[in-house]
């Protein structure tokens, strides 16, 4: 598809899923026919979440009221024309565009339809894993579990030698694996901290922008912090502080986990000096790291600045 065609198709998709046309209050005042009003309202309500249903309702509306030629009938005619043009494109192209305009509900519906016919289609699995990540970072976690499953399947397929028809939205095999492991780490963060840690560590093994993305290390810090570190700290707690005086092996592991939290926050800070990272996010990471660093260094933050400045010169520590 030529770039110009892509721009046109994006415009088509955006138009199809636009949710607002005029004022429904004004519409109620202008349409005196209750049947016409009811059909149009059903059409309008379904445009975003259920475009196929909206299309059938629109055809019903035009069959009854096309001769009216008012602004609502003209809008429905235009919408039907654009929808039919959109439907003429192949499903995988439409899936990519739905993801790009952040219509995640539509993307997962269409993706399920594609996979019903082609259960092992790697391109669709990659696209839906990516869609789940994008939805998640936009505070929409409804697709986390489903997308996590797609990420796992896509990684397994690629590591077993399977190649998709295109690596889109990634640059190639290594970039795809890095991003899929990163996606898996993010999607598993709340439900399986160990899987999240393993996946994020694996993501950094590939040469890609994931290595230089501060969110990689922020998510890793959170996974350590809310997973194995919290579990151990909660297990060995006495008077508000971890009491491991009689368990040196556990104390050594707890300190190792705390060191991993500090290291990951430091890497998030160190990689956030360039790029569109907000000062607020960086300040939050710095505050969290400082608290842990001082806890580990008898209340002092001496050496912290040097640690952050040099942290990227050392390899990322493995999971203890």
Sine and cosine of phi, psi and omega as CSV:
sin_phi,cos_phi,sin_psi,cos_psi,sin_omega,cos_omega
0.00,0.00,0.73,-0.68,0.01,-1.00
-0.95,0.32,0.46,-0.89,0.01,-1.00
-0.81,0.59,-0.62,0.78,-0.01,-1.00
-0.89,0.46,-0.65,0.76,0.03,-1.00
-0.89,0.46,-0.63,0.78,0.00,-1.00
-0.89,0.46,-0.68,0.74,0.02,-1.00
-0.88,0.47,-0.68,0.73,0.01,-1.00
-0.89,0.45,-0.69,0.72,-0.03,-1.00
-0.91,0.41,-0.62,0.78,0.06,-1.00
-0.87,0.49,-0.65,0.76,0.03,-1.00
-0.90,0.44,-0.66,0.75,0.03,-1.00
-0.87,0.49,-0.76,0.65,-0.03,-1.00
-0.88,0.47,-0.71,0.70,0.00,-1.00
-0.87,0.49,-0.61,0.80,0.01,-1.00
-0.93,0.36,-0.68,0.73,-0.02,-1.00
-0.86,0.51,-0.65,0.76,-0.10,-0.99
-0.99,-0.13,0.20,0.98,0.12,-0.99
-0.90,0.44,0.66,-0.75,-0.14,-0.99
-0.96,-0.27,-0.07,1.00,-0.11,-0.99
-0.81,-0.58,0.73,-0.68,0.18,-0.98
-0.60,-0.80,0.94,-0.35,0.05,-1.00
0.85,0.52,-0.40,-0.92,0.00,-1.00
-0.92,-0.39,0.81,-0.58,0.03,-1.00
-0.92,0.38,-0.42,0.91,0.09,-1.00
-0.91,0.41,-0.70,0.71,0.05,-1.00
-0.89,0.45,-0.62,0.79,0.01,-1.00
-0.87,0.49,-0.69,0.72,0.00,-1.00
-0.88,0.48,-0.54,0.84,0.00,-1.00
-0.97,0.23,-0.51,0.86,-0.09,-1.00
-1.00,0.07,-0.47,0.88,-0.03,-1.00
-0.97,-0.23,0.91,-0.42,-0.01,-1.00
-1.00,-0.03,-0.28,0.96,-0.01,-1.00
-0.99,0.16,0.94,-0.35,-0.06,-1.00
-0.90,0.43,-0.51,0.86,0.02,-1.00
-0.93,0.36,-0.71,0.70,0.03,-1.00
-0.87,0.49,-0.69,0.72,0.01,-1.00
-0.89,0.46,-0.67,0.74,-0.02,-1.00
-0.90,0.43,-0.68,0.73,-0.01,-1.00
-0.92,0.39,-0.70,0.71,-0.01,-1.00
-0.89,0.45,-0.65,0.76,0.02,-1.00
-0.89,0.45,-0.62,0.78,0.05,-1.00
-0.91,0.42,-0.67,0.75,0.06,-1.00
-0.87,0.49,-0.76,0.65,-0.04,-1.00
-0.88,0.48,-0.63,0.78,-0.03,-1.00
-0.93,0.36,-0.42,0.91,-0.07,-1.00
-0.99,-0.16,-0.12,0.99,-0.07,-1.00
-0.83,0.56,-0.73,0.69,-0.04,-1.00
-0.97,0.24,-0.87,0.50,-0.11,-0.99
-0.97,0.23,-0.49,0.87,-0.10,-0.99
-0.66,-0.75,0.95,0.32,-0.08,-1.00
-0.88,0.48,-0.54,0.84,0.02,-1.00
-0.92,0.40,-0.65,0.76,0.06,-1.00
-0.91,0.42,-0.67,0.74,0.02,-1.00
-0.87,0.50,-0.61,0.80,0.00,-1.00
-0.89,0.45,-0.70,0.72,0.01,-1.00
-0.91,0.42,-0.63,0.78,0.02,-1.00
-0.92,0.39,-0.64,0.77,0.02,-1.00
-0.88,0.48,-0.65,0.76,0.03,-1.00
-0.90,0.44,-0.64,0.77,0.05,-1.00
-0.89,0.46,-0.69,0.73,0.00,-1.00
-0.87,0.49,-0.72,0.69,-0.05,-1.00
-0.93,0.36,-0.55,0.84,0.04,-1.00
-0.88,0.48,-0.56,0.83,-0.05,-1.00
-1.00,-0.01,-0.58,0.81,-0.25,-0.97
-0.80,-0.60,0.23,0.97,-0.04,-1.00
-0.86,0.51,-0.54,0.84,-0.05,-1.00
-0.94,0.33,-0.29,0.96,0.00,-1.00
-0.90,0.43,-0.60,0.80,0.06,-1.00
0.81,0.59,0.55,0.83,0.10,-0.99
-1.00,0.03,-0.02,-1.00,-0.10,-0.99
-0.92,0.40,-0.44,0.90,0.01,-1.00
-0.97,0.24,-0.64,0.77,0.06,-1.00
-0.91,0.40,-0.63,0.77,0.04,-1.00
-0.89,0.45,-0.64,0.77,0.03,-1.00
-0.90,0.44,-0.71,0.70,0.00,-1.00
-0.89,0.47,-0.66,0.75,0.03,-1.00
-0.87,0.50,-0.71,0.71,0.00,-1.00
-0.90,0.43,-0.68,0.73,-0.01,-1.00
-0.88,0.47,-0.69,0.72,0.01,-1.00
-0.88,0.48,-0.68,0.73,0.00,-1.00
-0.88,0.47,-0.70,0.72,0.00,-1.00
-0.92,0.38,-0.66,0.75,0.01,-1.00
-0.88,0.48,-0.67,0.74,-0.01,-1.00
-0.91,0.41,-0.57,0.82,0.05,-1.00
-0.93,0.37,-0.67,0.74,0.05,-1.00
-0.86,0.51,-0.69,0.73,-0.03,-1.00
-0.92,0.38,-0.28,0.96,-0.01,-1.00
-0.97,0.25,-0.28,0.96,0.03,-1.00
-0.99,0.13,0.39,-0.92,-0.05,-1.00
-0.94,0.33,0.47,-0.88,-0.11,-0.99
-0.85,0.53,-0.59,0.81,-0.07,-1.00
-0.95,0.30,-0.54,0.84,0.11,-0.99
-0.91,0.41,-0.68,0.73,0.02,-1.00
-0.90,0.44,-0.62,0.78,0.01,-1.00
-0.87,0.49,-0.72,0.69,0.00,-1.00
-0.87,0.50,-0.66,0.75,-0.03,-1.00
-0.95,0.32,-0.60,0.80,0.07,-1.00
-0.87,0.50,-0.65,0.76,0.03,-1.00
-0.91,0.40,-0.67,0.75,-0.04,-1.00
-0.90,0.43,-0.51,0.86,0.04,-1.00
-1.00,-0.10,0.21,0.98,0.09,-1.00
0.90,0.44,0.50,0.86,0.13,-0.99
-1.00,-0.04,0.98,0.22,-0.13,-0.99
-0.95,0.32,-0.56,0.83,0.04,-1.00
-0.88,0.48,-0.73,0.69,0.04,-1.00
-0.90,0.44,-0.63,0.78,-0.02,-1.00
-0.89,0.45,-0.70,0.72,-0.02,-1.00
-0.95,0.32,-0.53,0.85,0.10,-1.00
-0.91,0.41,-0.74,0.67,-0.01,-1.00
-0.92,0.40,-0.65,0.76,0.02,-1.00
-0.86,0.50,-0.64,0.77,0.03,-1.00
-0.90,0.44,-0.61,0.80,0.03,-1.00
-0.92,0.40,-0.66,0.75,0.03,-1.00
-0.90,0.44,-0.72,0.70,-0.06,-1.00
-0.95,0.30,-0.35,0.94,0.10,-0.99
-0.91,0.42,-0.57,0.82,0.02,-1.00
-1.00,0.03,-0.54,0.84,-0.02,-1.00
-0.76,-0.65,0.98,0.19,-0.15,-0.99
-0.84,0.54,-0.45,0.89,-0.07,-1.00
-0.94,-0.33,0.38,0.93,-0.03,-1.00
-0.93,0.36,0.94,-0.35,-0.12,-0.99
-0.93,0.37,-0.62,0.78,0.00,-1.00
-0.86,0.51,-0.65,0.76,-0.01,-1.00
-0.95,0.32,-0.63,0.77,0.05,-1.00
-0.88,0.48,-0.68,0.73,0.04,-1.00
-0.89,0.46,-0.71,0.70,-0.03,-1.00
-0.88,0.47,-0.66,0.75,-0.04,-1.00
-0.97,0.26,-0.53,0.85,0.12,-0.99
-0.89,0.46,-0.70,0.72,0.04,-1.00
-0.89,0.45,-0.65,0.76,0.03,-1.00
-0.88,0.47,-0.65,0.76,0.02,-1.00
-0.90,0.44,-0.64,0.77,0.06,-1.00
-0.90,0.44,-0.74,0.67,-0.03,-1.00
-0.88,0.48,-0.65,0.76,0.04,-1.00
-0.90,0.43,-0.68,0.73,-0.03,-1.00
-0.87,0.49,-0.69,0.73,-0.01,-1.00
-0.96,0.29,-0.23,0.97,0.13,-0.99
-0.99,-0.11,0.36,0.93,0.09,-1.00
0.93,0.38,0.36,0.93,0.06,-1.00
-0.92,-0.39,0.99,-0.16,-0.12,-0.99
-0.99,-0.14,0.20,0.98,-0.04,-1.00
-0.89,0.46,-0.42,0.91,-0.13,-0.99
-0.96,-0.28,0.12,0.99,-0.08,-1.00
-0.83,0.56,-0.77,0.64,-0.07,-1.00
-0.91,0.42,-0.71,0.70,-0.01,-1.00
-0.89,0.45,-0.72,0.70,-0.03,-1.00
-0.92,0.39,-0.58,0.82,0.05,-1.00
-0.88,0.48,-0.66,0.75,0.06,-1.00
-0.88,0.48,-0.66,0.75,0.02,-1.00
-0.92,0.40,-0.64,0.77,0.02,-1.00
-0.88,0.47,-0.70,0.71,0.01,-1.00
-0.88,0.48,-0.71,0.70,-0.01,-1.00
-0.90,0.44,-0.67,0.74,-0.03,-1.00
-0.91,0.42,-0.68,0.73,0.02,-1.00
-0.88,0.48,-0.73,0.69,-0.01,-1.00
-0.87,0.50,-0.69,0.72,-0.03,-1.00
-0.90,0.43,-0.70,0.71,-0.02,-1.00
-0.91,0.42,-0.69,0.73,-0.01,-1.00
-0.93,0.36,-0.31,0.95,0.09,-1.00
-1.00,-0.05,0.18,0.98,0.13,-0.99
0.99,-0.14,0.04,1.00,-0.01,-1.00
-0.98,0.19,0.58,-0.81,0.00,-1.00
-0.83,-0.56,0.74,-0.67,0.03,-1.00
-0.97,0.24,0.23,-0.97,0.06,-1.00
-0.89,0.45,-0.51,0.86,0.09,-1.00
-0.47,-0.88,0.52,-0.85,-0.03,-1.00
-1.00,0.08,0.05,1.00,-0.01,-1.00
-0.77,0.64,0.72,-0.69,0.18,0.98
-1.00,-0.06,0.31,0.95,-0.09,-1.00
-0.97,-0.26,0.12,-0.99,-0.14,-0.99
-1.00,0.08,-0.41,0.91,-0.06,-1.00
0.09,-1.00,-0.24,-0.97,-0.10,-0.99
-0.88,0.48,-0.78,0.62,-0.05,-1.00
-0.89,0.45,-0.68,0.73,0.01,-1.00
-0.90,0.43,-0.63,0.78,0.02,-1.00
-0.90,0.43,-0.72,0.70,-0.01,-1.00
-0.90,0.43,-0.67,0.75,0.03,-1.00
-0.86,0.51,-0.72,0.69,-0.04,-1.00
-0.95,0.32,-0.57,0.82,0.02,-1.00
-0.94,0.35,-0.66,0.75,0.07,-1.00
-0.91,0.42,-0.64,0.76,0.06,-1.00
-0.88,0.47,-0.70,0.72,0.03,-1.00
-0.88,0.47,-0.70,0.72,0.02,-1.00
-0.88,0.48,-0.66,0.75,0.03,-1.00
-0.88,0.47,-0.67,0.75,0.02,-1.00
-0.92,0.38,-0.72,0.69,-0.09,-1.00
-0.94,0.35,-0.44,0.90,0.00,-1.00
-1.00,-0.01,-0.04,1.00,-0.16,-0.99
-0.83,0.56,-0.66,0.75,-0.08,-1.00
-1.00,0.05,-0.34,0.94,-0.12,-0.99
-0.93,-0.36,-0.42,0.91,-0.06,-1.00
-0.49,-0.87,1.00,0.08,-0.09,-1.00
-0.87,0.48,-0.60,0.80,-0.01,-1.00
-0.91,0.42,-0.68,0.73,0.06,-1.00
-0.90,0.44,-0.62,0.78,0.03,-1.00
-0.88,0.48,-0.73,0.68,0.01,-1.00
-0.87,0.49,-0.77,0.63,-0.02,-1.00
-0.85,0.53,-0.66,0.75,-0.05,-1.00
-0.94,0.35,-0.68,0.73,-0.01,-1.00
-0.92,0.39,-0.63,0.78,0.08,-1.00
-0.88,0.47,-0.67,0.74,0.01,-1.00
-0.90,0.43,-0.61,0.79,-0.02,-1.00
-0.86,0.51,-0.53,0.85,-0.05,-1.00
-0.99,0.16,-0.07,1.00,-0.01,-1.00
-0.98,0.22,-0.31,0.95,-0.05,-1.00
-0.99,-0.14,0.50,-0.86,0.05,-1.00
-0.98,0.19,0.97,-0.23,0.01,-1.00
-0.32,-0.95,0.08,-1.00,0.02,-1.00
-0.92,0.39,-0.27,0.96,0.03,-1.00
-0.84,0.54,-0.57,0.82,0.03,-1.00
-0.89,0.46,-0.47,0.88,-0.08,-1.00
-0.96,-0.29,0.18,0.98,-0.02,-1.00
-1.00,-0.04,0.89,-0.45,-0.02,-1.00
-0.87,0.50,-0.45,0.89,0.01,-1.00
-0.91,0.41,-0.48,0.88,0.07,-1.00
-0.82,0.57,-0.72,0.69,-0.08,-1.00
-0.99,0.14,-0.50,0.87,0.10,-1.00
-0.91,0.42,-0.74,0.67,0.03,-1.00
-0.88,0.47,-0.60,0.80,0.03,-1.00
-0.90,0.43,-0.68,0.74,0.04,-1.00
-0.87,0.50,-0.71,0.71,-0.01,-1.00
-0.91,0.42,-0.63,0.77,0.00,-1.00
-0.89,0.45,-0.71,0.71,0.07,-1.00
-0.89,0.45,-0.71,0.70,-0.12,-0.99
-0.90,0.43,-0.73,0.69,-0.08,-1.00
-1.00,-0.01,-0.17,0.99,-0.01,-1.00
-0.97,-0.22,-0.96,-0.27,-0.12,-0.99
-0.90,0.44,-0.58,0.82,0.01,-1.00
-0.91,0.41,-0.75,0.67,-0.01,-1.00
-0.89,0.46,-0.64,0.77,-0.01,-1.00
-0.88,0.48,-0.71,0.71,0.00,-1.00
-0.94,0.35,-0.68,0.73,-0.02,-1.00
-0.89,0.45,-0.60,0.80,0.02,-1.00
-0.95,0.32,-0.53,0.85,-0.02,-1.00
-0.95,0.32,-0.68,0.73,-0.05,-1.00
-0.95,-0.32,0.95,0.30,-0.04,-1.00
-0.81,-0.58,0.75,-0.66,0.00,-1.00
-0.62,-0.78,0.85,-0.53,-0.03,-1.00
0.81,0.59,0.62,0.78,0.10,-0.99
1.00,0.06,-0.10,0.99,0.00,-1.00
-0.78,-0.63,0.52,-0.86,0.04,-1.00
-0.86,0.51,0.80,-0.61,0.00,-1.00
-0.94,-0.35,0.99,-0.17,-0.04,-1.00
-0.83,-0.56,0.44,0.90,-0.08,-1.00
-0.88,0.48,-0.47,0.88,-0.03,-1.00
-0.96,-0.27,0.21,0.98,-0.01,-1.00
-0.65,-0.76,0.97,0.24,-0.07,-1.00
-0.87,0.49,-0.54,0.84,0.01,-1.00
-0.91,0.41,-0.67,0.74,0.03,-1.00
-0.92,0.39,-0.63,0.78,0.03,-1.00
-0.89,0.46,-0.66,0.75,0.02,-1.00
-0.89,0.46,-0.66,0.75,0.01,-1.00
-0.93,0.37,-0.66,0.75,0.00,-1.00
-0.88,0.47,-0.67,0.74,0.03,-1.00
-0.91,0.41,-0.60,0.80,0.04,-1.00
-0.90,0.43,-0.65,0.76,0.03,-1.00
-0.91,0.41,-0.65,0.76,0.02,-1.00
-0.90,0.44,-0.63,0.78,0.07,-1.00
-0.88,0.47,-0.59,0.81,0.02,-1.00
-0.92,0.38,-0.62,0.78,0.05,-1.00
-0.88,0.47,-0.74,0.68,-0.01,-1.00
-0.88,0.47,-0.71,0.70,-0.02,-1.00
-0.87,0.49,-0.69,0.72,-0.04,-1.00
-0.91,0.40,-0.68,0.73,0.06,-1.00
-0.88,0.47,-0.65,0.76,0.01,-1.00
-0.88,0.47,-0.64,0.77,0.02,-1.00
-0.93,0.37,-0.62,0.79,0.07,-1.00
-0.87,0.50,-0.69,0.72,0.01,-1.00
-0.92,0.39,-0.70,0.71,-0.07,-1.00
-0.91,0.40,-0.53,0.85,0.00,-1.00
-1.00,0.00,-0.05,1.00,-0.05,-1.00
-0.99,-0.12,0.15,0.99,-0.03,-1.00
-0.96,0.27,-0.27,0.96,0.06,-1.00
-0.78,-0.63,0.57,-0.82,0.03,-1.00
0.96,-0.29,0.06,-1.00,-0.13,-0.99
-0.99,0.12,0.80,0.60,-0.01,-1.00
-0.98,-0.18,0.77,-0.64,-0.09,-1.00
-0.95,0.33,0.50,-0.87,0.07,-1.00
-0.88,0.48,-0.55,0.83,0.00,-1.00
-0.89,0.46,-0.71,0.71,0.02,-1.00
-0.88,0.47,-0.71,0.70,0.01,-1.00
-0.89,0.45,-0.65,0.76,0.02,-1.00
-0.90,0.44,-0.64,0.77,0.03,-1.00
-0.90,0.44,-0.67,0.75,0.02,-1.00
-0.91,0.42,-0.66,0.76,0.00,-1.00
-0.90,0.44,-0.68,0.73,0.00,-1.00
-0.89,0.46,-0.70,0.72,0.00,-1.00
-0.90,0.43,-0.72,0.70,-0.01,-1.00
-0.89,0.45,-0.67,0.74,-0.02,-1.00
-0.87,0.49,-0.67,0.74,-0.01,-1.00
-0.88,0.47,-0.71,0.71,0.01,-1.00
-0.94,0.35,-0.63,0.77,-0.01,-1.00
-0.89,0.46,-0.71,0.71,0.00,-1.00
-0.92,0.40,-0.60,0.80,0.04,-1.00
-0.88,0.48,-0.63,0.77,-0.05,-1.00
-0.99,0.16,-0.23,0.97,-0.07,-1.00
-0.81,-0.59,0.67,0.74,0.11,-0.99
0.80,0.60,0.66,0.75,0.09,-1.00
0.99,0.12,0.08,1.00,-0.03,-1.00
-0.95,-0.32,0.58,-0.81,0.10,-1.00
-0.95,-0.30,0.32,0.95,0.05,-1.00
-0.87,0.50,0.76,-0.65,0.00,-1.00
1.00,-0.01,-0.11,0.99,-0.05,-1.00
-0.90,0.44,-0.72,0.69,-0.03,-1.00
-0.87,0.49,-0.66,0.75,0.03,-1.00
-0.92,0.40,-0.61,0.79,0.03,-1.00
-0.88,0.48,-0.72,0.69,0.00,-1.00
-0.90,0.44,-0.67,0.74,-0.04,-1.00
-0.89,0.45,-0.49,0.87,-0.11,-0.99
-0.95,-0.31,-0.06,1.00,-0.17,-0.99
-0.88,0.47,-0.55,0.83,-0.04,-1.00
-0.97,0.26,-0.17,0.99,0.04,-1.00
-0.98,0.19,-0.25,0.97,-0.01,-1.00
-0.95,-0.32,0.46,-0.89,-0.01,-1.00
-0.89,0.45,0.49,-0.87,0.08,-1.00
-0.92,0.40,0.83,-0.56,-0.05,-1.00
-0.90,0.44,0.57,-0.82,0.08,-1.00
-0.97,0.24,0.20,-0.98,0.01,-1.00
-0.95,0.32,0.77,-0.64,-0.03,-1.00
-0.95,0.32,0.00,0.00,0.00,0.00
